[in-house]
Amino acid sequence: MPHLAAIVLYALAAPRDPGLDELLGEAHATALRDELALGARRWAARVAPDVAFEATSVDAAGMALHDHEGPVLLVAPDVPRLDEDLARSAVSDLDDGALVVIGPSSDGSPFLVALPSADPDALALVGTGIEQLAEHPRIGEAGVGMLRSERRLVTPGDARAYAADPLGHPDLLRHLSRALQVRGPRADR
């Protein structure tokens, strides 16, 4: 892959759902969120070992990338299925001429945005949403690359679905199974 930067961008995360705290208990929900963020940081370090960061905002990401030349992957910290194929697919779409590549999440917002460079104008579009990115005149002319959709792990429904997934990440499944055993499988108490 070319000189790639990967940033775990907390601004791409879905809003915190208090229902997850109710379902799992606050301590377990916090541990689960921490494990998800750790997984995103590990993914960023694997796909861009020399240029992997965390940022809370698009502006902070822009500052971290001020002298970076090459493609940029911005990823949310609340998606459990991040792999190297995802990064390769994003870079491939950029190499084919896309000005933005989007990984849509199950809630309709992007969990990953890939850009060919750290251009401040392009970065400013990151927080606008999928429709605004796709409809932007500069981007629309060159096309938008789309990656596979992924489910976030944010809501009680997400947690229940992921807990039943036999292909889930073992560390996340441990957090969920422990919490669900202690609290029970329902949040409607």
Backbone as CSV, one residue per row, in Angstrom:
resi,resn,N_x,N_y,N_z,CA_x,CA_y,CA_z,C_x,C_y,C_z
1,MET,0.839,-1.189,0.000,0.000,0.000,0.000,0.879,1.245,0.000
2,PRO,0.406,2.328,-0.610,1.175,3.574,-0.586,1.294,4.099,0.840
3,HIS,2.064,5.155,0.993,2.262,5.775,2.308,0.900,6.212,2.838
4,LEU,0.346,5.411,3.696,-1.021,5.539,4.150,-1.063,6.075,5.566
5,ALA,-2.056,6.900,5.851,-2.322,7.351,7.218,-3.678,6.787,7.634
6,ALA,-3.768,6.365,8.882,-5.040,5.872,9.421,-5.295,6.550,10.754
7,ILE,-6.469,7.127,10.873,-6.828,7.846,12.090,-8.140,7.296,12.640
8,VAL,-8.128,6.930,13.902,-9.357,6.581,14.603,-9.999,7.924,14.950
9,LEU,-11.115,8.202,14.303,-11.766,9.501,14.430,-13.048,9.343,15.239
10,TYR,-13.004,9.814,16.469,-14.144,9.676,17.367,-15.360,10.447,16.877
11,ALA,-15.157,11.460,16.052,-16.274,12.216,15.490,-17.103,11.372,14.524
12,LEU,-16.578,10.257,14.034,-17.340,9.362,13.160,-18.186,8.353,13.941
13,ALA,-17.977,8.291,15.250,-18.722,7.331,16.069,-20.179,7.747,16.191
14,ALA,-21.032,6.756,16.364,-22.442,7.032,16.636,-22.562,7.632,18.031
15,PRO,-23.611,8.382,18.286,-23.810,8.908,19.642,-23.906,7.757,20.645
16,ARG,-23.408,8.018,21.822,-23.452,7.015,22.889,-24.909,6.705,23.235
17,ASP,-25.242,5.428,23.266,-26.609,5.011,23.569,-26.690,4.582,25.027
18,PRO,-27.444,5.307,25.856,-27.552,4.928,27.265,-28.201,3.555,27.457
19,GLY,-28.920,3.084,26.453,-29.520,1.758,26.533,-28.480,0.657,26.665
20,LEU,-27.295,0.876,26.099,-26.225,-0.113,26.231,-25.761,-0.191,27.686
21,ASP,-25.685,0.964,28.362,-25.333,0.986,29.782,-26.397,0.261,30.607
22,GLU,-27.661,0.458,30.235,-28.750,-0.212,30.953,-28.700,-1.726,30.743
23,LEU,-28.409,-2.146,29.522,-28.374,-3.573,29.214,-27.200,-4.274,29.887
24,LEU,-26.017,-3.673,29.770,-24.793,-4.338,30.219,-24.334,-3.907,31.601
25,GLY,-24.818,-2.781,32.076,-24.261,-2.156,33.263,-23.175,-1.195,32.805
26,GLU,-23.041,-0.104,33.520,-22.118,0.948,33.081,-20.679,0.461,32.955
27,ALA,-20.213,-0.313,33.915,-18.819,-0.787,33.879,-18.571,-1.694,32.674
28,HIS,-19.498,-2.613,32.407,-19.334,-3.514,31.261,-19.458,-2.764,29.939
29,ALA,-20.388,-1.814,29.863,-20.544,-1.036,28.637,-19.290,-0.196,28.368
30,THR,-18.738,0.382,29.415,-17.500,1.155,29.258,-16.356,0.252,28.813
31,ALA,-16.251,-0.924,29.414,-15.195,-1.871,29.016,-15.373,-2.297,27.561
32,LEU,-16.611,-2.500,27.138,-16.876,-2.867,25.750,-16.474,-1.739,24.807
33,ARG,-16.860,-0.507,25.129,-16.477,0.637,24.289,-14.957,0.791,24.235
34,ASP,-14.300,0.588,25.369,-12.833,0.671,25.396,-12.204,-0.406,24.515
35,GLU,-12.761,-1.619,24.562,-12.244,-2.721,23.738,-12.456,-2.437,22.257
36,LEU,-13.605,-1.866,21.897,-13.852,-1.477,20.507,-12.834,-0.440,20.042
37,ALA,-12.595,0.582,20.859,-11.631,1.629,20.499,-10.228,1.049,20.377
38,LEU,-9.875,0.133,21.272,-8.567,-0.524,21.198,-8.444,-1.303,19.894
39,GLY,-9.507,-1.998,19.512,-9.489,-2.725,18.239,-9.289,-1.787,17.058
40,ALA,-9.928,-0.625,17.080,-9.765,0.353,16.002,-8.333,0.897,15.981
41,ARG,-7.777,1.144,17.162,-6.383,1.625,17.213,-5.420,0.565,16.681
42,ARG,-5.654,-0.688,17.033,-4.800,-1.775,16.530,-4.912,-1.891,15.013
43,TRP,-6.137,-1.755,14.506,-6.339,-1.809,13.060,-5.570,-0.674,12.380
44,ALA,-5.686,0.526,12.903,-4.979,1.673,12.325,-3.471,1.432,12.333
45,ALA,-2.952,0.886,13.406,-1.514,0.625,13.499,-1.081,-0.471,12.527
46,ARG,-1.951,-1.444,12.272,-1.601,-2.505,11.313,-1.591,-1.982,9.880
47,VAL,-2.601,-1.184,9.512,-2.702,-0.758,8.113,-1.817,0.444,7.798
48,ALA,-1.451,1.211,8.802,-0.600,2.396,8.596,0.392,2.496,9.753
49,PRO,1.347,1.580,9.826,2.218,1.511,11.009,3.014,2.780,11.300
50,ASP,3.297,3.574,10.284,4.093,4.781,10.517,3.252,6.022,10.778
51,VAL,1.984,5.988,10.385,1.133,7.174,10.501,-0.255,6.762,11.000
52,ALA,-0.322,6.352,12.252,-1.595,5.969,12.868,-1.825,6.860,14.076
53,PHE,-2.995,7.491,14.125,-3.319,8.437,15.191,-4.737,8.201,15.678
54,GLU,-5.078,8.927,16.739,-6.451,9.064,17.208,-6.765,10.551,17.202
55,ALA,-8.012,10.879,16.909,-8.432,12.278,16.946,-9.897,12.334,17.355
56,THR,-10.223,13.366,18.110,-11.611,13.525,18.544,-12.450,14.278,17.524
57,SER,-11.805,15.084,16.690,-12.545,15.908,15.732,-11.834,15.900,14.384
58,VAL,-12.559,16.334,13.358,-11.966,16.444,12.027,-10.834,17.464,12.050
59,ASP,-11.010,18.559,12.798,-9.947,19.568,12.892,-8.679,18.974,13.516
60,ALA,-8.850,18.178,14.562,-7.689,17.545,15.195,-7.026,16.569,14.233
61,ALA,-7.821,15.846,13.450,-7.256,14.937,12.454,-6.451,15.731,11.429
62,GLY,-7.002,16.859,10.987,-6.292,17.706,10.029,-4.956,18.191,10.568
63,MET,-4.932,18.557,11.843,-3.660,18.996,12.446,-2.654,17.849,12.495
64,ALA,-3.115,16.653,12.822,-2.215,15.495,12.882,-1.663,15.151,11.499
65,LEU,-2.417,15.488,10.463,-2.029,15.141,9.094,-1.406,16.303,8.330
66,HIS,-1.047,17.377,8.993,-0.635,18.602,8.303,0.481,18.401,7.283
67,ASP,1.386,17.462,7.487,2.472,17.268,6.516,2.422,15.896,5.847
68,HIS,1.307,15.201,5.967,1.182,13.863,5.374,0.858,13.962,3.888
69,GLU,1.556,13.180,3.113,1.252,13.055,1.691,0.886,11.610,1.430
70,GLY,-0.264,11.414,0.863,-0.736,10.067,0.582,-2.145,9.889,1.087
71,PRO,-2.710,8.707,0.851,-4.095,8.457,1.237,-4.303,8.467,2.744
72,VAL,-5.542,8.766,3.115,-5.923,8.871,4.523,-7.175,8.033,4.756
73,LEU,-7.142,7.203,5.793,-8.309,6.443,6.225,-8.741,6.980,7.577
74,LEU,-9.990,7.370,7.686,-10.564,7.849,8.942,-11.624,6.831,9.348
75,VAL,-11.502,6.283,10.542,-12.381,5.195,10.951,-12.994,5.469,12.317
76,ALA,-14.242,5.059,12.480,-14.953,5.202,13.753,-14.468,4.138,14.739
77,PRO,-14.517,4.442,16.030,-14.062,3.488,17.045,-15.137,2.525,17.533
78,ASP,-16.283,2.457,16.859,-17.383,1.638,17.375,-17.826,0.525,16.425
79,VAL,-16.927,0.124,15.527,-17.218,-0.939,14.567,-16.278,-2.110,14.840
80,PRO,-16.832,-3.277,15.153,-15.970,-4.391,15.542,-15.251,-5.096,14.398
81,ARG,-15.741,-5.017,13.174,-15.146,-5.798,12.084,-14.276,-4.926,11.170
82,LEU,-13.104,-4.621,11.634,-12.142,-3.891,10.817,-11.035,-4.866,10.448
83,ASP,-10.699,-4.923,9.168,-9.620,-5.812,8.746,-8.800,-5.158,7.644
84,GLU,-7.708,-5.808,7.293,-6.811,-5.257,6.289,-7.461,-5.206,4.908
85,ASP,-8.371,-6.135,4.614,-9.064,-6.106,3.323,-9.860,-4.819,3.149
86,LEU,-10.419,-4.337,4.218,-11.168,-3.086,4.187,-10.247,-1.939,3.748
87,ALA,-9.060,-1.870,4.330,-8.097,-0.828,3.959,-7.647,-0.987,2.509
88,ARG,-7.358,-2.218,2.107,-6.933,-2.455,0.722,-8.027,-2.038,-0.263
89,SER,-9.276,-2.366,0.045,-10.383,-1.989,-0.842,-10.518,-0.477,-0.944
90,ALA,-10.379,0.214,0.174,-10.477,1.678,0.161,-9.363,2.287,-0.678
91,VAL,-8.154,1.820,-0.483,-7.019,2.359,-1.242,-7.157,2.024,-2.723
92,SER,-7.666,0.846,-3.030,-7.876,0.462,-4.428,-8.869,1.405,-5.106
93,ASP,-9.960,1.731,-4.417,-10.928,2.677,-4.983,-10.305,4.054,-5.187
94,LEU,-9.489,4.480,-4.230,-8.801,5.770,-4.391,-7.849,5.718,-5.583
95,ASP,-7.121,4.612,-5.719,-6.206,4.445,-6.854,-6.951,4.476,-8.187
96,ASP,-8.216,4.022,-8.169,-9.031,4.023,-9.388,-9.660,5.382,-9.677
97,GLY,-9.390,6.388,-8.823,-9.834,7.746,-9.100,-10.928,8.304,-8.219
98,ALA,-11.433,7.530,-7.288,-12.461,8.073,-6.397,-11.851,9.178,-5.533
99,LEU,-12.614,10.239,-5.308,-12.147,11.323,-4.438,-12.535,11.097,-2.993
100,VAL,-13.436,10.155,-2.777,-13.795,9.743,-1.428,-14.291,8.304,-1.508
101,VAL,-13.985,7.547,-0.478,-14.484,6.180,-0.354,-15.173,6.104,1.007
102,ILE,-16.379,5.537,0.996,-17.194,5.511,2.206,-17.495,4.066,2.593
103,GLY,-17.346,3.792,3.871,-17.813,2.541,4.443,-19.087,2.852,5.207
104,PRO,-20.255,2.477,4.682,-21.507,2.797,5.359,-21.765,1.851,6.530
105,SER,-22.315,2.386,7.587,-22.667,1.547,8.734,-24.146,1.224,8.686
106,SER,-24.544,0.349,9.571,-25.936,-0.087,9.615,-26.901,1.047,9.969
107,ASP,-26.388,2.124,10.556,-27.277,3.246,10.889,-27.317,4.305,9.786
108,GLY,-26.658,4.031,8.667,-26.700,4.942,7.527,-25.612,5.996,7.506
109,SER,-24.807,6.059,8.536,-23.710,7.028,8.557,-22.399,6.300,8.239
110,PRO,-21.387,7.038,7.786,-20.124,6.362,7.456,-19.353,5.957,8.713
111,PHE,-18.816,4.739,8.688,-17.906,4.318,9.751,-16.465,4.470,9.286
112,LEU,-16.276,4.610,7.980,-14.942,4.820,7.414,-15.066,5.786,6.251
113,VAL,-14.140,6.732,6.210,-14.027,7.649,5.079,-12.564,7.631,4.653
114,ALA,-12.346,7.367,3.362,-10.986,7.360,2.816,-10.866,8.500,1.814
115,LEU,-9.741,9.179,1.888,-9.458,10.310,1.005,-8.093,10.095,0.358
116,PRO,-7.887,10.605,-0.860,-6.597,10.421,-1.515,-5.464,11.222,-0.876
117,SER,-5.840,12.243,-0.089,-4.824,13.063,0.579,-5.467,13.749,1.785
118,ALA,-4.640,14.440,2.527,-5.125,15.166,3.704,-5.523,16.595,3.350
119,ASP,-6.045,16.779,2.157,-6.495,18.091,1.700,-7.521,18.654,2.682
120,PRO,-7.278,19.871,3.226,-8.196,20.442,4.215,-9.639,20.575,3.722
121,ASP,-9.832,20.888,2.440,-11.190,21.006,1.910,-11.902,19.654,1.920
122,ALA,-11.184,18.610,1.573,-11.778,17.267,1.590,-12.041,16.825,3.024
123,LEU,-11.098,17.096,3.920,-11.294,16.724,5.323,-12.518,17.425,5.915
124,ALA,-12.756,18.655,5.499,-13.897,19.412,6.030,-15.225,18.739,5.689
125,LEU,-15.244,17.923,4.643,-16.473,17.247,4.236,-16.747,15.972,5.036
126,VAL,-15.756,15.500,5.782,-15.862,14.198,6.439,-17.052,14.124,7.381
127,GLY,-17.318,15.132,8.134,-18.405,15.079,9.104,-19.776,15.391,8.539
128,THR,-19.912,15.539,7.232,-21.175,15.984,6.660,-22.169,14.864,6.391
129,GLY,-21.749,13.635,6.339,-22.657,12.524,6.073,-22.530,12.008,4.658
130,ILE,-23.072,10.820,4.441,-22.920,10.143,3.154,-23.566,10.923,2.019
131,GLU,-24.790,11.406,2.203,-25.484,12.107,1.119,-24.739,13.376,0.718
132,GLN,-24.298,14.141,1.709,-23.601,15.394,1.412,-22.269,15.119,0.710
133,LEU,-21.570,14.067,1.123,-20.322,13.711,0.441,-20.594,13.338,-1.009
134,ALA,-21.572,12.483,-1.221,-21.870,11.998,-2.568,-22.393,13.109,-3.475
135,GLU,-23.085,14.095,-2.895,-23.669,15.162,-3.700,-22.742,16.364,-3.882
136,HIS,-21.621,16.383,-3.191,-20.699,17.506,-3.323,-20.203,17.565,-4.771
137,PRO,-20.264,18.744,-5.412,-19.909,18.837,-6.838,-18.505,18.313,-7.150
138,ARG,-17.563,18.622,-6.325,-16.183,18.202,-6.589,-16.056,16.682,-6.517
139,ILE,-16.745,16.085,-5.588,-16.656,14.640,-5.395,-17.554,13.906,-6.373
140,GLY,-18.753,14.401,-6.580,-19.709,13.740,-7.456,-19.189,13.518,-8.862
141,GLU,-18.365,14.446,-9.371,-17.813,14.308,-10.717,-16.876,13.124,-10.830
142,ALA,-16.088,12.862,-9.797,-15.109,11.777,-9.841,-15.681,10.469,-9.328
143,GLY,-16.769,10.543,-8.618,-17.384,9.335,-8.095,-16.990,9.053,-6.660
144,VAL,-17.824,8.238,-6.065,-17.640,7.853,-4.678,-17.446,6.347,-4.640
145,GLY,-16.404,5.905,-3.958,-16.212,4.477,-3.766,-16.992,4.027,-2.543
146,MET,-17.582,2.840,-2.626,-18.356,2.308,-1.503,-17.750,0.984,-1.049
147,LEU,-17.576,0.870,0.248,-17.080,-0.350,0.856,-18.251,-1.166,1.390
148,ARG,-17.938,-2.330,1.911,-18.988,-3.161,2.515,-19.560,-2.442,3.731
149,SER,-20.793,-2.695,3.997,-21.452,-2.115,5.158,-21.070,-2.906,6.406
150,GLU,-20.988,-2.218,7.516,-20.685,-2.860,8.794,-21.664,-2.378,9.844
151,ARG,-21.913,-3.229,10.819,-22.781,-2.879,11.935,-21.944,-2.262,13.043
152,ARG,-22.413,-1.155,13.563,-21.789,-0.570,14.741,-22.174,-1.408,15.957
153,LEU,-21.436,-1.256,17.034,-21.777,-1.917,18.292,-22.039,-0.809,19.301
154,VAL,-23.284,-0.287,19.276,-23.629,0.908,20.032,-24.892,0.723,20.865
155,THR,-25.884,0.059,20.322,-27.195,-0.046,20.958,-27.374,-1.406,21.629
156,PRO,-28.394,-1.552,22.456,-28.687,-2.877,23.009,-28.941,-3.923,21.914
157,GLY,-29.644,-3.526,20.855,-29.881,-4.452,19.740,-28.585,-4.886,19.074
158,ASP,-27.655,-3.934,18.902,-26.340,-4.273,18.344,-25.630,-5.283,19.233
159,ALA,-25.693,-5.049,20.541,-25.000,-5.927,21.487,-25.586,-7.333,21.448
160,ARG,-26.900,-7.429,21.419,-27.535,-8.755,21.361,-27.180,-9.476,20.063
161,ALA,-27.225,-8.754,18.957,-26.905,-9.365,17.672,-25.447,-9.814,17.634
162,TYR,-24.561,-8.981,18.132,-23.138,-9.337,18.109,-22.852,-10.510,19.051
163,ALA,-23.514,-10.551,20.190,-23.311,-11.644,21.139,-23.697,-12.989,20.518
164,ALA,-24.618,-12.978,19.571,-25.055,-14.212,18.913,-24.220,-14.545,17.676
165,ASP,-23.270,-13.704,17.325,-22.477,-13.884,16.112,-21.329,-14.851,16.376
166,PRO,-21.337,-16.017,15.760,-20.255,-16.979,16.008,-18.904,-16.524,15.451
167,LEU,-18.912,-15.520,14.594,-17.659,-15.017,14.021,-17.181,-13.741,14.697
168,GLY,-17.808,-13.374,15.805,-17.429,-12.156,16.522,-16.031,-12.255,17.111
169,HIS,-15.455,-11.102,17.386,-14.120,-11.039,17.988,-14.185,-11.602,19.408
170,PRO,-13.287,-12.525,19.753,-13.355,-13.186,21.074,-13.355,-12.232,22.266
171,ASP,-12.552,-11.175,22.231,-12.507,-10.246,23.366,-13.842,-9.528,23.537
172,LEU,-14.442,-9.114,22.434,-15.736,-8.443,22.513,-16.823,-9.411,22.963
173,LEU,-16.779,-10.631,22.449,-17.765,-11.633,22.859,-17.643,-11.955,24.348
174,ARG,-16.427,-11.978,24.874,-16.232,-12.209,26.311,-16.889,-11.098,27.129
175,HIS,-16.641,-9.841,26.727,-17.266,-8.706,27.434,-18.781,-8.845,27.417
176,LEU,-19.329,-9.126,26.249,-20.778,-9.215,26.124,-21.352,-10.392,26.896
177,SER,-20.723,-11.552,26.779,-21.293,-12.719,27.467,-21.225,-12.543,28.978
178,ARG,-20.128,-11.988,29.476,-20.005,-11.734,30.921,-21.100,-10.776,31.377
179,ALA,-21.252,-9.696,30.654,-22.228,-8.677,31.044,-23.657,-9.206,30.935
180,LEU,-23.956,-9.927,29.874,-25.311,-10.435,29.695,-25.645,-11.521,30.720
181,GLN,-24.655,-12.295,31.146,-24.876,-13.294,32.197,-25.210,-12.616,33.517
182,VAL,-24.489,-11.546,33.806,-24.689,-10.834,35.062,-26.009,-10.060,35.054
183,ARG,-26.299,-9.382,33.952,-27.453,-8.478,33.884,-28.691,-9.126,33.302
184,GLY,-28.536,-10.207,32.586,-29.674,-10.816,31.890,-29.766,-10.276,30.477
185,PRO,-30.488,-10.933,29.596,-30.491,-10.569,28.173,-31.411,-9.419,27.810
186,ARG,-32.145,-8.833,28.747,-33.108,-7.797,28.378,-32.790,-6.478,29.065
187,ALA,-33.075,-5.380,28.363,-32.855,-4.043,28.934,-34.156,-3.412,29.401
188,ASP,-35.285,-4.069,29.209,-36.576,-3.449,29.524,-37.022,-3.763,30.946
189,ARG,-36.219,-3.372,31.895,-36.548,-3.634,33.305,-37.152,-2.413,33.939
